[in-house]
Amino acid sequence: MNRVSLRNKRFKIGNDEYDHLKCVIVNAAPVHRMYYAHKYDPDVPQTPVCWSSDTDRPDAQVENKQASRCMDCTHNIRGSAPNGSRACRFSQKLAISMEDSLEEIYQLHVPASSIFGRAVGNHMPLQEYARFLSKNSTPSVSIFTKVYFDGSSSVPKIFFTPVRPLRDTELKVVEEMITHSDTTKAITLDFSSVQETSCPFEKTSGFTIST
């Protein structure tokens, strides 16, 4: 699977690095949560010990459930991780396609620091951006979005802002990708193989896609 990782305030795709992305948000997973036993190391991929697709209870596939309900888990308490954060972290997966290759899907794993919060001018975290698009009756698949880093943040934090509407020919390609198998794979929570994470996370109601 094609993945976009966040490292040192740069977007990394394979061996290439970018300071921003110009993409289409093709589809999105519900917000989920994951608990990792070891500190994040970008050079050492690891699978989570426990995870939840609905943020309420561990998934059935989890062998070592940390609690029967997420709300009762000690890893869900603020302060269970350094700097007053939660050890069990929230995040959301997006399936995106780039302007120059709309038929190719990439997975972007969005940390909680980039989901929550209020907009500052046109600088919007994901949840605020979703509300902005909804207010303007603009489906995410109909517009190019610029994704870029908050230069003032000490942790990896990204913003979303609109760029331009898709042309009819571009929209036709993207609409065909909404239910494509690559899109489904990009937004599915699956730990059957070792996956990389991008950075620390926390919770939201999610980013929904309308067409």
Secondary structure as UniProt FT lines:
FT   STRAND          3..7
FT   TURN            8..9
FT   STRAND          10..13
FT   TURN            14..15
FT   STRAND          16..18
FT   STRAND          20..28
FT   STRAND          32..35
FT   TURN            42..43
FT   STRAND          50..52
FT   TURN            60..61
FT   HELIX           70..72
FT   HELIX           74..76
FT   TURN            78..79
FT   HELIX           82..84
FT   STRAND          88..98
FT   TURN            99..100
FT   STRAND          101..111
FT   HELIX           112..114
FT   TURN            121..122
FT   STRAND          123..124
FT   HELIX           126..135
FT   TURN            136..137
FT   HELIX           140..142
FT   STRAND          143..149
FT   TURN            151..152
FT   STRAND          158..165
FT   HELIX           168..177
FT   TURN            178..179
FT   HELIX           181..187
//
